[in-house]
Amino acid sequence: MTMLRALARPVERCLGCRSDGGALLWQSDLCQHAGGDYSIAVVQANSSLEDQSQVFTSASATYVGVYDGHGGPEASRFVNMHLFPFMHRFSREEGGLSEDVIKRAFKATEEEFCHMVERSLPMKPQMATVGSCCLVGAISDGTLYVANLGDSRAVLGRKVSGEKTKRVVAERLSTDHNVAVEEVRKEVKALNPDDSHIVVYTHGVWRIKGIIQVSRSIGDVYLKKPEFYRGPIFQQRGLGSPAPLRKPALTAEPSVLVRKIRPQDLFLIFASDGLWEQLSDEAAVEIVLKNPRAGIARRLVKAALEEAARKREMRYEDMAEIERGIRRHFHDDISVIVVYLDHPRPGTKKKLRNGGVNSPPNIHSLRS
């Protein structure tokens, strides 16, 4: 637990800055996990980096987290510090990782954040308006777990078995909880049958109560606990929702996928919505497939930035010179973690750089 509590360090101390990506892009070319290699990159667009990411590796397991904050960085930073320790604690209590362990960790993180918001409400009522999407991947005993709140996304690059051409397809493993998706709008409306204005189309975008696009998150307490914005402190600061709530509009219940890792599974891409706003699942998988492993996460980030620049009819080099804060008008924070799934022959073991089974875990944490 102590080791996991030490996760968070400033991103510039964890990763090397690349001059060709500007001062706001950091990356780690290639590191090792129990079943292969992984690469990380992040580029900042907001005034404060709202994306937080982390990778935890041991000789037997790999954990990946991407936390896309909104309204401020506080919620994603909180998740970065608390979610993995809860997973570690509950997996020890239950004798291993499971869907139940992951859901318990999400629930505990949400409850702890809500308690913190309640304590800070008199001095910092704005804390009730910050939230974070959460994407977690875990590989343990040959099983892959993917859990998600919001619209960060996990995509698998997989060989199509039985084909001589060795075609690789993109398989989305996570569920987007964004009301831009019709099924998600129907789900939100079904949970709020007495509220005809629970989902509103405004300024060309579907939003819950005209405010937020994601239907599941950690935080966003004022859209989950109506009593928060009814209180005098919250209303006095002008932070209340303009549309009254009859019941919680958002949830913190993750979608969880559990599946065995198969020989045709080649690599995983975990990324915040900033990447998927610019690149399709198929385009991202194609980039990973056709390029060297070293620096592959940075290559995906660069491809997304090039696409954002193209949409604005400007050069990538000019985009890279735009300062944080102003950069948000062109693209969002982008975090990318690429995890390669190598399949060693039976009886062989991959050695990690940080040692054997009794060595401390290797922790890679991206935090502003």
Secondary structure, DSSP 4 states (H G I P E B T S, - for coil): -HHHHT---BHHHHSEE-GGG-TTEEEEEEEEETTEEEEEEEE--SSS--EEEEEEE-SSEEEEEEEEEESSSHHHHHHHHHHHHHHHHHHHHHTS--HHHHHHHHHHHHHHHHHHHHHHTTT-GGGGG-EEEEEEEEEETTEEEEEEESS-EEEEEEE-TT-TT--EEEEE-S---BTTSHHHHHHHHHH-TT-TTSEEEETTEEEETTTBSBSB-EE-GGGT-HHHHHSHHHHHTT-S-SS--SS-S-B---EEEEEE--TTEEEEEEE-HHHHTTS-HHHHHHHHHHS-STTHHHHHHHHHHHHHHHHTT--HHHHHTSPTTGGGGT---EEEEEEE---PPTT--PPBTTBSTTSPPEEEEEB-
